[in-house]
Amino acid sequence: MVIKIDNEKCTKCGLCIETCPINIIRMEGDMVLMDETRCIKCKTCVGVCPSKAIYIK
């Protein structure tokens, strides 16, 4: 299981950044990026994303 961010769907609201318990999601320019190697797969970001831009692959 891998958690991915679709930046085309993302509205850049920042909820995923604010709620990530281990602070691995960041805004870089106009992209929201995640350090997938450090992700603990808690799915918090998936649950808070109002635009469904974060998904499980």
N, C-alpha and C positions, 0 to 999 in steps of 0.2 A: 504494500500500500504506500502510495506517495501522494502528498497533498500538493496541488498545483494552483497557480493563480493565472486567470485569463485576464490580462491587462486590457483587452478590448472591451470586456464586459464591466471591468472595474470602474467605479465612479469616484475613486480616491477619497472615500469618506473617512478612512483612517480607523474604523472600528477594529479591524483585524490587528493593526499595530498596537492599539490601546489595550486589547484584551489578551494578546499572546502572553502566556504565563512565563515564557522563557526569553522573551524579547528578541526573536529571530526574524521578525518581519520589519521591513524598513521601506521608506520612500526614497527613491533615488531618481532625481529628475521627475519625469512624469510616469515612472514605473514603480509598482509595488513589488518588492523582491523578498524572497524567503530563503534562508539558509537551510536547504532541504537536508543537509547532512546532520544538522543539530536538532531537527524537528522531532518531538516526542510523540507525534501523531495523536494529540489529545482531541483534535477536531474542533477546538474552540473557535478558531477562525472561520471554519466552514459554517458553523452555526450562527455566527453574528453577521455574516456577509449579506446585506440586503439585496445585492444585485446578483447573487449566486455566482460570483466570479471566482470563488475559491471552491475547489472540488477535489474529490478523491479519485485517483487513477489506479 
